[in-house]
Each structure stands twice: as C-alpha cells, then as structure tokens.
Amino acid sequence: MKYEDKIFQQFIFLINLLSVLVFIIVLGGLAYIPLEITIKEYLDKPRYSKEELSERLKQREYAIAREKLNDPDLIEAGIHVQTGLIYDKNLHYIKKHCISCHSPKLIAQNKSTRSGWKQMIVWMQETQGLHDLAEDEVFVLDYLAEHYAPKKLGRRANLDIESIEWYVLELDD
C-alpha cells in the first residue's frame, strides 16, 4: 500500500470521526431545547438553609395534621381521629347524642359499667336537659359499655417455668 493511500485513509477516518462528533453535538443541542426550561427552573430555584428546610418541614407536618383532624371519616389504629374515641359501628350515635353537648375527652376519661352509664344518662336528662335518646339509647349504651367500661387490672399472669429456656451465666472470678 502506498504512503498516499494510508494518508488518504487516515484523512477519511478523521472526516468520519468529525462527522460523528458534529452529529452528537447537534443532537445534544436539539435535546437541550425541550429541557432548557427545566434546567433554567432548576438553576433558578430558591436555595434554603437547613433551618429554613426544617421550618418548612414543620409547617408541612402541621398542615397534614390539621388536614387529618378536619377529615370526619379518618380512622387510624382503630381510633376516630377527629374525636379521639374508639371506632366501631355505633360511634355515630355518640357523635349524634353526646358530642353535641360536651367534649369526647369527657367520654374517654370516664369509665363505668352499662348501668353506670345509664345512670349518667338519666342524670343528664333530669338535670342537664338531655333529650330522650329513644331507640338510640341501646346503641349508645352498647358502645359505652364495650369501649369505656372499667378495666380489671390485676397482677400479671404467672410465669410458665417449663416453657422458659434457661441458661447458666458463667462469670470469671
């Protein structure tokens, strides 16, 4: 092969390489055009300090918590979030008859048997102007007796010695 042919081949190779590079640059420029706004938005976005970010996060968490409290149907872990009371099918009777007059916290802090709750309802009707609950009274008492009855707190259950896997702790003297 002649020297001129080698130079010509190298020249052709460089021309092809240059064509590929020009093609890549043009293609990159065309790809930049739709991304230009996004890139400018990214470069122009505000920068926040750690303290500002922390404050924004607190504000967001507060807004989410307020949104949850305003959701009348939100139940989390069996608790009706808006009232703080245990949720079951009869809760709407409590909301209808009890919470219209006083805080749900008053219900949650009191514990009584079914007859005790009945006596409180009678007392409220006789002295506080509570209306007759009619057929709803059964459901109100069912709810209160099931979820806000006194808890029998005794000592813990005995240990089952046979089921415990014992080991000997060896200490150096």
N, C-alpha and C positions, 0 to 999 in steps of 0.2 A: 504494500500500500504506500502510496506516495505521501510525502510530507504535506502537500497541499490538501490532499483528501482528508487527512487527520485534522488539520486546522479547520477545514470546512465542516466536518462532523462535530467538532467542538463548538463551532460557531452556531450550528443548527441546534445543538443541545442547549446552549445559553439562550438562544431565542425562545425555545420551548419553555425553558425554566422561567424566563422573564414573562412570557405569556401567562403561565400558570400563576405567577405572583400577582400580575396585574388583574387577572380574573378574581383571585382571592380578595384583593383589596377592594375591587368594585363590588363584589358580592357582600363583603363586610360593610361597605358604605350603604348598600341598599338595605341590609339587615338593620343598620343603625337607625334609619329613618323612622320605622314604626316604634322603635324603642327609645327614641330621643326624648319624648315627653316623660316616660317612666324614669329614665336616667336623670333628667333635669329635676323631676319631683324628688327623687332620692337624694340628689346633691343639695337641693334647696330645702329639704325637710328640716324642721327645727331640731336642735340638739338639746338634750336635757341632762342635768346633773343627776347624780344618784339620789340626792334629796328630793329633787323635783319628780323623778320617776317614782320614788317611794310615796310621795304625796298623791300623785295621780293614781297609783295602785290602791291606796286607802280610799280615795274618792270613789273609785270603781267598785270596790268591795262594799262600801256603804250604799251605793246606788243599787247594787244587786240585792243586798239585804233588805232595803226598803221595798224593792220590787217584789220580793218574796212575801213580805208582810202584807202587801196590798193584794196578793193573789188569794182570793177567798176559798179556793179549792186545793191549795197546795198541802200535801201530806208528806212529811219526812219522818222516817223511822217510826211510823205509827202515831205521830203527833200532828194534829191540825195546826199548822204554823201560825196562822192568824190569831187563834185563840190560845194556843199552848195546851189545849186539852187533848186527851187520848181520843183517837178517831175510831168510831165504829158507826154502824148504820143508824143509830139513834142520836148521834151528835146534833143533828139539825133540830131536834126537839129542845135540846139545851140552849142552842143558839136562839131559838124562837121564844122560849119562855124565861130563861134565866139571864142570859147575857144582855137582854134588852134593858135590865134594871141594874145589874152590877157586873163587876169585872170577872172574867173567867178565872182569875187568880184566886178569888174568894172560894170558888168551887174546888179548885185544885188543892188549896191548903186545908180544906175541911175533910174529915173522914168520918163516916158514920155508916151504920147498918141501914138496911132498907127501911125499917121502922123509924130509925132516927131521921133519915131524910124526909120521910113522910111527915114527921112531927115538925120539921123545919118548914116544910111547905105549908102546913096548916097554920103555923105561927105567922108566916109571911102573909097568908091570906087574911088572918084575923087582925093583924096589927100594921102591916105594911102596904095593904091594898093590892096584893097579888090577885090577879083574876083567877077564875076557876079553870083548871087545866083540862077539864073534861076527860075525853078518852086518851088524850096525850099524857096524862099523869102516869099511866102504867109504863110508857116508854121512857119517860123522864126518870122514874124510879129504877127501872131496869138498868139504864145507863149509869146512874149514880151509884147504885149498889154494886154493880160489876166493877167499875173502874175507880171509885173513890170510897171504898169500904176500908175499915181499919185493917191494917196488916198485922198478922200474928208473927211477931218477931221473937223467936226463941233462940236458944243456943244452936250452934252449928251441929250438923249431923256427926255421929260418931265415926271415927276412922275405921276403915276396914283393914285391919292389921295384916291379914293374909294376902291382900291384893297389893300391898306396898312392896316395891323392890328395894330391899335393904342392901347396904354395902358397909364395909368396915373402913373407916378412915384411919390410915396408918400415918402416924406422926413420928418424926425423928426426935429422939430425946436430947 
